[in-house]
């Protein structure tokens, strides 16, 4: 991260106003709307880093998640997850140095039901610029969209995900204390729910890092679910650096409660594409 001066000397510039608007939207999300238990789904299993895609660049990612041991019966009208392959296409466009816009296309390959479209989400995200000299990376993601009733009891949902991360030598730490709300489905009555995600990893070499990711869904902020009804997953994982344009993450997740799929294999492959830039411009990579 660059260090160009203390935050207190910054004027209320455009990034500042956008971030304040995003924070206000978060407050409105939690306190201003009528009262989701959004389950930890198996479509995009990822702990976010704070950085955004560079302007005039596009990140294309494929999330491939196979549930080796999951639910085996229809539950509340939702198809079983056991031996289902979930494929998600994520396309993220950099807008400027501190904002991006992402789009998700979810699909599921059922053991006996073929390949089906599940839904779509859109995700704007803003971050604190490097020049603000903050000791940690901070960004804020908003994700809203639709999933078909056969794959989720709550069809329209909104997630607000604060992102805090830090690189310390060979160690990397990230925390995503996500808040979820349902607008259509049984989860509406739960109001805002808490789904924290976290990651730590260690650079074994310049190209390979390994660590642990944690995903959970605790339930409503008005009162967490009993532990047996919460979702808790731990993913030992590996990140491989194939170059500044590439992203690769692989992990095997173990669920530790009865409400969690017990064994999931996930893989993320991403490729950055840079469009024509002005003289002297370069492609940004995470943690520049």
Order of alpha helices (4+ residues) and beta strands (2+ residues): alpha-beta-beta-beta-beta-beta-beta-beta-beta-beta-beta-beta-beta-beta-beta
